[in-house]
């Protein structure tokens, strides 16, 4: 499947996880299970938020979009990994690779911006509780979500155009889970400096910018919590932010770890394990984090289960 050294590539051959054929079926079943749980968990979260009036708050409005994006985010990469494991390798055309890179960047950027918007929501709730209703109006929430989608779209267009104006040549074999930037840059031939600068500059407006918003928000939140006189009050206030902190730590932690390892020149074989974390495991864990940590979600789940049981009895 490998191309010649000076032949421009028109397709890529993905071989990740295929060096041990005996692990193909176990890994396939494991990743399929993760994917099914991701779809069910996030879909269930969206349905709960849309059907239960107690969850019609700004935080759950953002969470419903985060869950919807996570479904798509995982769906961009996981089916390809499953196909690679099933077929012991997969040929992906240049156009399909570009499309996958675009949607992965688009959805990943939206995730970042939504987590930043949720941090701002927690800041207003903790630091300006009396003004919360007037600040976090429905119009404001819709505007923040729309801005997240627009910013994600802009970042995806610019990064995809920059990445795929490169010429790719040499061996077309990629030992990675999807069309991501590090493995693609390894196949680039010719001068790629300008494209790499554009990609890095616009990456700054996604991950670091969102992290600044999140960190600043939580600095103010911590300051407000410290000023609460009672220990119980501090614990209760902090608990309203715990789920978001866990989600942020998982998502940004794996992304940062991934690209730090790349910058250190580590093997793509090591990096692909981390990529599984932020493409499969993090989207699966988000609904679990919010359902286990939030009383409102747990109560909504109990109500939904009771309604289901009553409906079954009526049918019976």
C-alpha positions in Angstrom: 0.0 0.0 0.0 3.0 2.3 0.4 3.5 5.0 -2.2 6.8 5.9 -3.8 9.1 8.5 -2.2 8.3 11.3 -4.7 4.7 10.3 -5.5 2.0 12.6 -4.2 -0.4 10.6 -2.1 -4.1 10.4 -2.9 -5.0 8.0 -0.2 -3.8 6.9 3.2 -3.5 3.4 4.7 -4.4 3.2 8.4 -2.8 0.3 10.3 -3.2 1.3 13.9 -3.5 -1.6 16.5 -2.9 -4.1 13.7 0.6 -5.2 14.7 -1.0 -7.8 17.0 -3.8 -9.5 15.0 -4.8 -11.6 18.0 -5.9 -8.5 19.8 -8.1 -7.3 16.9 -11.3 -8.9 18.1 -11.0 -8.0 21.8 -10.1 -4.4 20.9 -13.0 -4.3 18.4 -15.5 -5.5 21.1 -14.0 -3.1 23.7 -14.2 0.0 21.5 -17.6 -1.0 20.2 -18.8 -1.2 23.8 -17.3 2.2 24.6 -19.0 3.6 21.5 -22.5 2.2 22.3 -22.2 3.5 25.9 -21.2 6.9 24.5 -24.2 7.0 22.2 -26.7 5.8 24.9 -25.3 7.9 27.7 -25.2 11.2 25.8 -28.5 10.6 24.0 -30.1 9.8 27.3 -28.7 13.0 28.8 -30.1 15.1 25.9 -33.5 13.5 26.2 -33.6 14.0 30.0 -32.7 17.7 29.6 -35.2 18.3 26.9 -38.1 16.5 28.7 -37.6 17.5 32.4 -38.5 21.0 33.3 -36.2 21.0 36.4 -33.3 20.8 34.0 -34.3 23.9 32.0 -31.4 26.0 33.4 -28.4 27.5 31.5 -26.0 24.9 32.8 -28.1 22.0 31.5 -28.7 23.9 28.2 -24.9 24.0 27.7 -24.7 20.4 28.8 -27.3 19.3 26.2 -25.2 20.8 23.5 -22.0 19.3 24.9 -23.7 15.8 24.9 -24.9 16.3 21.3 -21.4 17.4 20.2 -19.8 14.4 22.0 -22.0 12.0 20.1 -20.8 13.4 16.8 -17.3 13.9 18.1 -16.9 10.2 18.9 -18.7 9.2 15.7 -16.2 10.9 13.5 -13.4 8.6 14.6 -14.7 5.5 16.4 -16.3 3.8 13.3 -13.0 4.2 11.4 -11.1 2.5 14.3 -13.6 -0.3 14.3 -13.2 -0.8 10.6 -9.4 -0.8 10.9 -9.6 -3.6 13.5 -12.2 -5.6 11.6 -10.3 -5.4 8.3 -6.8 -5.4 9.7 -6.2 -2.0 8.0 -8.2 0.6 6.1 -7.6 2.7 3.0 -9.0 6.2 3.3 -9.1 8.6 0.4 -7.5 12.1 0.5 -11.0 13.7 0.4 -12.4 11.5 3.2 -9.3 12.2 5.3 -9.8 16.0 4.8 -13.4 15.7 5.8 -12.6 13.7 8.9 -10.0 16.3 9.9 -12.4 19.1 9.4 -15.2 17.6 11.5 -12.9 16.4 14.2 -11.4 19.9 14.5 -14.9 21.5 14.3 -16.4 19.4 17.0 -13.3 19.4 19.2 -13.2 23.2 19.1 -16.9 23.4 19.9 -16.3 21.2 23.0 -13.6 23.5 24.1 -15.7 26.6 23.7 -18.7 25.0 25.4 -16.6 24.0 28.4 -15.4 27.7 28.6 -19.0 28.9 28.4 -20.0 26.5 31.2 -17.1 27.9 33.3 -18.5 31.4 32.8 -21.9 30.2 33.8 -20.5 28.8 37.0 -18.6 32.0 37.7 -21.8 34.1 37.4 -23.8 31.5 39.6 -21.2 31.6 42.4 -19.8 35.2 42.2 -22.9 37.1 41.1 -25.9 34.9 42.3 -28.3 37.9 42.7 -27.7 38.9 39.0 -27.6 35.3 37.7 -31.1 35.3 36.2 -30.6 38.7 34.5 -27.2 37.9 33.1 -27.6 34.2 32.0 -30.8 34.8 30.1 -32.0 32.4 27.3 -30.8 35.0 24.8 -27.3 35.1 26.3 -27.1 31.3 26.4 -28.1 30.9 22.8 -25.6 33.6 21.8 -22.8 31.8 23.7 -23.6 28.5 22.0 -24.0 30.1 18.6 -20.6 31.8 19.1 -19.1 28.4 20.0 -20.3 26.8 16.8 -19.2 29.8 14.7 -15.8 29.9 16.3 -15.4 26.1 15.9 -16.4 26.4 12.2 -13.9 29.1 11.5 -11.1 27.2 13.2 -12.0 24.0 11.3 -12.0 25.7 7.9 -8.7 27.6 8.4 -6.9 24.6 9.9 -8.2 22.2 7.3 -7.3 24.5 4.4 -3.9 25.0 5.9 -3.3 21.3 6.5 -4.5 20.1 3.1 -2.7 22.6 1.0 0.4 20.6 1.9 1.6 17.9 -0.4 1.9 14.4 1.1 4.3 12.0 -0.3 6.4 8.9 0.6 4.9 6.0 2.6 1.2 6.4 2.9 0.9 4.1 5.9 -0.4 5.8 9.1 -0.1 4.1 12.4 -2.7 6.2 14.1 -6.5 6.1 14.8 -7.7 8.9 12.5 -6.5 11.8 10.3 -5.0 14.1 12.9 -2.3 16.7 12.5 0.8 15.0 13.9 0.7 11.9 11.6 -0.2 14.1 8.6 2.7 16.4 9.1 5.0 13.4 9.1 3.9 12.7 5.6 4.2 16.3 4.3 6.9 17.0 1.7 8.2 20.4 0.7 8.1 23.5 2.7 5.3 23.3 5.3 6.5 26.2 7.6 3.7 28.7 6.6 0.9 26.1 7.0 2.3 25.0 10.3 2.4 28.6 11.6 -1.2 29.2 10.5 -2.3 26.0 12.2 -0.5 26.8 15.4 -1.7 30.4 15.5 -5.3 29.4 15.2 -4.9 26.6 17.7 -4.0 29.3 20.2 -7.5 30.7 19.8 -9.0 27.4 20.8 -7.3 25.4 23.5 -5.2 28.1 25.3 -7.9 30.8 24.9 -10.6 28.5 26.4 -8.2 27.5 29.2 -7.6 31.1 30.1 -11.4 31.7 30.4 -11.8 28.6 32.5 -8.8 29.4 34.8 -9.8 33.0 35.3 -13.4 32.0 36.0 -12.3 29.5 38.6 -9.9 31.9 40.2 -12.8 34.2 40.9 -14.9 31.2 42.0 -12.2 30.0 44.5 -11.9 33.5 45.8 -15.7 33.6 46.4 -15.7 30.2 48.0 -12.9 31.1 50.4 -14.9 34.1 51.6 -17.9 31.9 52.6 -17.8 31.6 56.4 -19.2 28.1 56.9 -17.5 24.9 55.9 -20.9 23.5 54.8 -21.5 26.5 52.6 -18.1 26.2 51.0 -18.6 22.5 50.3 -22.1 23.1 48.8 -20.9 25.9 46.6 -17.9 23.9 45.4 -20.1 20.9 44.6 -22.0 22.9 42.0 -18.7 23.2 40.1 -17.3 19.7 40.7 -18.8 18.0 37.6 -17.6 20.7 35.3 -14.1 20.6 36.8 -13.9 16.9 36.3 -15.0 17.2 32.6 -12.5 20.0 32.0 -9.7 18.1 33.6 -10.3 15.0 31.5 -10.8 16.7 28.2 -8.0 19.3 28.4 -5.7 17.1 30.3 -5.6 14.4 27.6 -5.3 17.0 24.8 -2.4 18.7 26.5 -0.7 15.4 27.3 -1.1 14.3 23.7 0.5 17.3 22.1 3.3 17.5 24.8 4.3 14.0 23.9 4.2 14.8 20.2 6.5 17.8 20.8 8.9 15.7 22.8 9.2 13.4 19.7 7.5 10.4 21.3 6.2 7.6 19.2 2.8 7.8 17.5 2.2 4.3 18.9 2.3 5.8 22.4 0.2 8.9 21.4 -2.6 6.8 19.9 -3.4 5.5 23.4 -3.9 9.0 24.6 -6.0 9.8 21.4 -8.4 6.9 22.4 -8.8 8.7 25.7 -10.1 12.0 24.3 -12.0 10.5 21.3 -13.7 7.6 23.0 -13.4 7.5 26.7 -13.9 11.2 27.6 -17.2 11.5 25.5 -18.4 8.3 27.3 -17.5 9.6 30.8 -19.1 13.1 30.5 -22.7 11.9 31.0 -21.6 9.6 33.8 -19.8 12.5 35.5 -22.9 14.8 35.3 -25.4 12.1 36.2 -23.5 10.8 39.2 -22.6 14.3 40.6 -25.8 16.2 40.1 -28.9 15.6 42.2 -31.2 17.2 39.6 -30.0 14.7 36.9 -30.3 11.7 39.3 -33.9 12.8 40.2 -34.8 13.2 36.6 -33.5 9.7 35.8 -35.5 8.3 38.7 -38.6 10.1 37.4 -38.0 8.8 33.8 -37.5 5.2 35.1 -40.7 5.4 37.1 -42.6 6.7 34.1 -41.2 3.9 32.0 -42.3 1.3 34.6 -45.8 2.8 34.7 -46.1 2.8 30.9 -45.0 -0.9 30.8 -47.6 -1.8 33.4 -50.3 -0.1 31.4 -49.2 -2.0 28.3 -49.1 -5.2 30.3 
